[in-house]
Amino acid sequence: MPLSLEEKSWGDVTVVYCEGRIVFRNEALTLSESVTELLRRKREVILDLTKVDAVDSAGLGELVSLYMFAKGSHSSIKLCGLNSRVHHLLQITNLHSLFEIFPTDEIAMEMSCARTQ
């Protein structure tokens, strides 16, 4: 299943709802291009991975690249809704330490809004 993305914005925060796979070639590239463009305009991006069923090494590489881009542009990227497989993958690669990870988009939004007040 190809990756599809849907964006919803609230002020400087955008949640990107991802569905499908974040894998080599078009899917990883689609995610990278979309989120990089958002990070140029928004202070914070939350990736909701609830409906992501697979992430490969290219997908992990894109997530790290997006993290580095966000950090360099004084923005942030957060993750939410990780299934057990994706969560385990981030843990065994020690990438979970890079990202703030939340169980749901609602909690991620609450934390984002609380920090700006």
Beta strands, then each sheet from edge to edge (+ up, - down):
strand 1: 4-10
strand 2: 13-22
strand 3: 44-55
strand 4: 76-80
strand 5: 100-102
sheet 1: 1+ 2- 3- 4- 5-
end
